[in-house]
Amino acid sequence: MEILQSRFNQKYIFFVTAGFLTTFLISLALLQLFAALLFFGWLFEKNKSKGIDLLIFIVLAFGIIRIISIIFSEYFDSSIIAVQKELLFYTTLVALSFYVKTFSRKDIIRLIEIFIHSGALVALIGIILFSMGKVHRAQSFGSGYATFSTYLVVVLMFILTFHSYFTSRKKLILWIAETSLIISGIILSMGRADIAIAIFLGLIIIFFRKVTIVKLSITFFAAFVITFAALQLNNEESQKRVADPTTLSDRDILYEGFFDLAFEHPLFGFGPRTFHDIFPHKDKLADKKVGSWHNDFVQTYLESGIFALILLLFLIYTVFAKANWVIFKPKRMITIEPEKFAVIFGFIAVLLSGLTGVFLYSPIISLLFAFLISLFSYFFYLKEAF
């Protein structure tokens, strides 16, 4: 199928999309500005409905369930805030899923390269802030360490997959430098779950995409040097975590609260953003700043009920089904195009991070999720085989 045509100059569309991908964790204001520009342009597109497919319909249906859960929430004042906080995810998704379909494969590759380079810059910023003692755990401007580490894990999936694109000596040096920065950034964020996800998925990518031992050895050594040097300058948090590896781990208490509430409002939930209103064991929490269920699937069910959870699971199923369950086909995983391979593992990384954190309800990671869904939508629209 042919790519869609926009009424606007393609150069401007590419610039705004690139700006959107560049500003993750660098400037939330600019990220939101570029996202708003994409949506504003989409409103004036004649063929905008052609950009909406099954994936987008599922997400929009999910949004409708969220609205219903707000309307019926016993804590309306808490829930209504979700409209302001989450609206950008839906507007960005419908616009981005249209505009990516106006790009050629060459343009998509260029956007992915921009995404990778921007991720390395974010990692560098986080490492510098950590080394200067400005933060206890690596993070970027306007983001917490959890958002920082989840974002970098997704970027790592892309840069490992695209290692073969860095062919010349200069590009190889750049790949080693950027990959080592990203790995170091993930480690210094000290998010145990994200580090585990990075190791698990990273090893799979290294195997299937045949990243050479020489590349890996130099990269891991560089990452070790950067991490070691940063920890010499700022070791307060690392010493705490070594002394008490379970510090501020409240997940058992969170799950206890989930089971206590699971059957009270099964259809439409308690309403979005009601954690502080409904959590029954606040006094047991070691970290009094906990403000969510630290699990997107649990949070979706408790906030918006079983219908929302089913739609979320159906979205995940649809992505893998339309991708022909390629993750279970080792021979195809070796030969599949890198952009498809990368988006699959980026998607898996986000889903796994959602088991111990949030991606749908994060103002930044939700937009990253919209980017990944849009890429899947692009490949499915062109009917390209996975």
C-alpha positions in Angstrom: 0.0 0.0 0.0 1.2 3.5 -0.8 2.1 6.0 1.9 -0.4 8.7 2.9 -0.2 12.2 1.5 -0.3 15.2 3.8 -1.5 18.7 2.8 1.6 20.2 4.4 5.2 20.3 3.2 6.9 17.0 4.1 10.0 18.8 5.4 7.9 20.6 8.0 6.3 17.4 9.1 9.6 15.7 9.4 11.0 18.6 11.4 8.2 18.6 13.9 8.3 14.8 14.3 12.0 14.9 14.8 11.6 17.7 17.3 9.1 15.5 19.2 11.6 12.6 19.3 14.5 14.9 20.2 12.9 16.5 23.3 12.1 13.4 25.4 13.5 14.1 28.9 15.3 17.2 27.6 12.4 19.6 27.8 8.8 18.6 28.7 7.5 21.9 27.5 9.1 21.5 24.0 7.9 17.8 23.9 4.4 18.9 24.6 4.7 21.8 22.1 5.8 19.5 19.2 3.1 17.0 20.2 0.5 19.8 20.1 1.8 21.0 16.7 1.4 17.5 15.3 -2.2 17.3 16.5 -3.1 20.8 15.3 -1.8 19.9 11.8 -3.7 16.6 11.9 -7.0 18.5 12.5 -6.6 20.1 9.1 -5.7 16.9 7.2 -8.2 15.8 4.6 -7.3 12.1 4.9 -6.8 12.0 8.6 -9.3 9.1 9.1 -7.1 6.9 6.9 -4.4 7.0 9.6 -6.7 5.4 12.2 -6.6 1.6 12.2 -7.5 -1.2 14.7 -4.6 -0.3 17.1 -5.7 3.3 17.3 -9.4 2.3 17.7 -8.5 0.0 20.6 -6.6 2.8 22.3 -9.4 5.3 21.7 -11.9 2.8 23.2 -9.6 2.5 26.2 -9.8 6.3 26.5 -13.6 6.2 26.5 -13.6 3.6 29.3 -11.3 6.0 31.2 -13.8 8.8 30.8 -16.7 6.6 32.0 -14.7 5.6 35.0 -14.2 9.3 35.8 -17.9 10.0 35.5 -18.8 7.2 37.9 -15.9 7.8 40.3 -16.7 8.3 43.9 -13.6 10.6 44.0 -14.5 12.8 41.0 -12.2 15.7 42.1 -9.2 13.4 42.0 -10.2 11.6 38.8 -11.1 14.6 36.7 -7.4 15.6 36.7 -6.7 12.6 34.4 -8.4 14.4 31.5 -5.7 17.1 31.6 -2.9 14.7 32.4 -3.7 12.0 29.9 -5.4 13.8 26.9 -2.0 14.5 25.2 -1.4 10.8 24.9 -4.5 10.3 22.8 -4.1 13.4 20.7 -0.5 12.6 20.0 -1.2 9.0 19.1 -3.9 9.9 16.5 -1.7 12.6 14.9 1.6 10.6 15.0 0.0 7.5 13.6 -1.1 9.5 10.6 2.1 11.4 10.0 4.4 8.4 10.2 2.4 6.9 7.3 3.4 9.9 5.2 7.1 9.0 5.5 9.3 6.7 3.4 11.3 3.9 5.0 14.4 6.1 4.6 12.6 8.8 6.6 11.6 6.3 9.3 15.2 5.2 9.6 16.4 8.8 10.0 13.8 9.4 12.7 15.0 6.3 14.6 18.6 7.5 14.3 17.5 10.9 15.7 15.7 9.0 18.6 18.9 7.1 19.3 21.2 10.1 19.3 18.8 12.0 21.5 18.7 9.1 24.0 22.5 9.1 24.2 22.4 12.9 25.0 19.8 12.3 27.7 22.0 9.6 29.2 25.0 12.0 29.2 22.9 14.7 30.9 21.8 12.2 33.6 25.4 11.0 34.2 26.6 14.6 34.5 23.9 15.6 36.9 24.6 12.5 39.0 28.4 13.0 39.0 27.9 16.6 40.1 25.8 15.5 43.1 22.7 17.3 41.8 20.7 14.1 42.1 21.0 10.8 44.1 20.1 8.7 41.1 20.7 9.5 37.5 17.9 11.4 35.8 17.4 14.1 33.3 15.7 17.5 33.4 12.2 17.4 34.7 12.1 13.6 35.0 12.5 11.1 37.8 14.9 8.3 37.7 12.2 5.8 36.9 11.2 7.6 33.7 14.8 8.2 32.9 15.7 4.5 33.1 12.7 3.2 31.3 13.3 5.6 28.4 16.9 4.6 28.2 16.1 0.9 28.2 13.9 1.5 25.1 16.7 3.5 23.4 19.1 0.7 24.2 16.9 -1.8 22.4 17.1 0.4 19.3 20.8 1.2 19.4 21.7 -2.5 19.9 19.5 -3.5 17.0 20.9 -0.8 14.7 24.6 -1.6 15.5 25.2 -2.7 11.8 24.2 0.8 10.6 27.3 2.2 12.3 29.8 0.9 9.7 32.6 3.4 9.2 35.3 3.8 11.9 33.8 7.2 13.0 30.3 5.7 13.2 31.6 2.7 15.1 33.3 4.9 17.7 30.0 6.9 17.9 28.0 3.7 18.5 30.4 2.5 21.2 30.3 5.9 22.9 26.5 6.3 22.8 25.8 2.7 23.8 28.2 2.9 26.8 26.6 6.2 27.9 23.1 4.6 27.7 24.2 1.5 29.6 25.9 3.6 32.3 22.8 5.9 32.5 20.6 2.8 33.2 23.0 1.5 35.9 23.3 4.9 37.6 19.5 5.3 37.7 19.7 2.3 40.0 16.3 0.9 39.0 16.7 -2.8 39.7 13.8 -3.8 37.4 14.9 -1.7 34.5 18.5 -3.0 34.8 17.2 -6.6 34.8 15.0 -5.8 31.7 18.0 -4.3 29.9 20.2 -7.3 30.6 17.5 -9.8 29.7 16.4 -8.2 26.4 19.8 -6.9 25.6 21.3 -10.4 25.6 18.5 -11.6 23.3 19.2 -8.8 20.9 22.9 -9.4 21.0 22.4 -13.0 20.1 19.9 -12.5 17.2 21.5 -9.4 15.7 25.0 -10.9 16.1 26.7 -8.0 17.8 30.4 -8.9 17.8 32.4 -9.7 20.9 34.9 -6.9 20.1 32.2 -4.3 20.0 30.7 -5.5 23.2 33.9 -5.8 25.1 34.9 -2.2 24.3 31.4 -0.9 25.0 31.1 -2.7 28.3 34.6 -1.6 29.4 33.7 2.1 28.5 30.4 1.8 30.4 32.2 0.3 33.4 34.8 3.2 33.4 32.0 5.8 33.2 29.9 4.2 35.9 32.9 3.7 38.2 34.1 7.3 37.8 30.6 8.6 38.4 30.2 6.5 41.6 33.5 7.8 42.9 32.0 11.3 42.7 28.6 10.4 44.1 28.3 7.2 46.1 25.7 8.0 48.7 22.7 6.3 47.2 24.7 3.3 46.0 26.1 2.7 49.5 22.6 2.8 50.9 21.4 0.3 48.4 24.3 -2.0 49.0 23.7 -1.8 52.8 20.0 -2.4 52.4 19.1 -3.9 49.0 15.4 -4.0 49.9 15.2 -0.3 50.9 11.8 1.3 50.0 10.5 -1.9 48.4 6.8 -1.6 49.2 5.4 -3.9 46.4 4.2 -6.6 48.8 2.2 -3.9 50.6 0.9 -2.5 47.4 -0.2 -6.0 46.2 -1.9 -6.5 49.6 -3.8 -3.4 49.1 -4.8 -4.5 45.6 -6.2 -7.8 46.8 -8.2 -6.0 49.5 -9.8 -3.8 46.9 -10.0 -6.0 43.8 -13.7 -6.9 44.0 -15.1 -3.6 45.2 -15.5 -1.9 41.8 -14.7 -4.5 39.1 -16.6 -3.0 36.2 -15.3 0.6 36.0 -12.9 0.9 38.9 -12.5 3.6 41.5 -11.6 6.2 38.9 -8.3 7.5 37.6 -5.6 8.9 40.0 -7.4 7.7 43.1 -4.5 5.9 44.7 -4.2 8.3 47.7 -8.0 8.1 48.2 -8.4 4.4 48.3 -5.1 2.7 49.3 -5.9 1.0 52.7 -2.3 0.5 54.1 -0.6 3.9 53.9 0.8 3.5 57.4 2.7 0.4 56.3 4.5 2.1 53.4 8.2 2.7 54.0 8.2 5.3 51.2 5.5 7.8 52.1 5.8 9.4 48.6 4.4 6.4 46.8 1.6 7.7 44.6 0.7 4.8 42.3 0.3 1.1 42.2 3.7 0.5 40.6 2.1 -1.8 38.1 0.2 -0.5 35.0 -2.1 -3.6 34.8 -3.1 -3.4 38.4 -3.5 0.3 38.2 -5.6 0.1 35.0 -8.0 -2.5 36.7 -8.4 -0.6 40.0 -8.8 2.8 38.3 -11.0 1.8 35.3 -12.1 -1.7 35.8 -12.1 -5.0 33.9 -13.2 -3.6 30.6 -10.2 -1.2 30.5 -7.8 -4.0 31.4 -9.3 -6.3 28.7 -8.8 -3.5 26.1 -5.2 -3.1 27.2 -4.5 -6.8 27.0 -6.3 -6.9 23.6 -4.1 -4.1 22.3 -1.0 -6.1 23.3 -2.4 -9.3 21.8 -3.3 -7.4 18.5 0.2 -6.0 18.2 1.9 -9.4 18.5 -0.8 -11.2 16.4 -0.6 -8.7 13.5 3.2 -9.1 13.8 2.7 -12.8 13.1 4.1 -13.7 16.6 7.5 -13.2 15.1 9.1 -13.3 18.6 8.5 -17.1 18.6 10.2 -17.6 15.2 14.0 -17.6 15.7 14.9 -17.9 12.1 12.8 -14.8 11.1 14.1 -12.8 14.1 17.6 -13.1 12.5 16.5 -11.8 9.1 13.8 -9.3 10.0 14.5 -5.6 9.2 16.1 -3.8 12.1 13.4 -1.1 12.5 10.8 -3.9 13.0 13.0 -5.8 15.3 13.8 -2.7 17.4 10.2 -1.6 17.7 9.2 -5.1 18.9 11.8 -5.1 21.6 11.1 -1.5 22.6 7.5 -2.4 23.0 8.3 -5.5 25.1 10.7 -3.3 27.3 7.9 -0.8 27.9 5.4 -3.6 28.8 7.9 -5.3 31.2 8.6 -1.9 32.9 4.8 -1.6 33.4 5.0 -4.6 35.7 6.9 -2.6 38.3 6.1 1.0 37.2 3.8 2.9 34.9 4.0 3.8 31.2 0.4 4.5 30.2 -0.1 7.2 32.9 3.4 8.7 32.8 3.3 12.1 30.9 6.6 11.2 29.1 6.6 7.4 28.8 3.0 7.4 27.5 4.2 9.6 24.6 7.1 7.1 24.0 4.5 4.4 24.0 2.5 6.4 21.4 5.6 6.5 19.2 6.0 2.7 19.4 2.3 2.1 18.6 2.6 4.5 15.7 5.5 2.6 14.2 3.6 -0.7 14.5 0.6 1.1 12.8 3.0 2.2 10.0 4.2 -1.3 9.3 0.7 -2.8 9.4 -0.6 -0.1 7.1 2.0 -0.8 4.5 1.2 -4.6 4.9 4.9 -5.3 5.4 5.5 -8.8 6.6 7.1 -9.4 10.0 
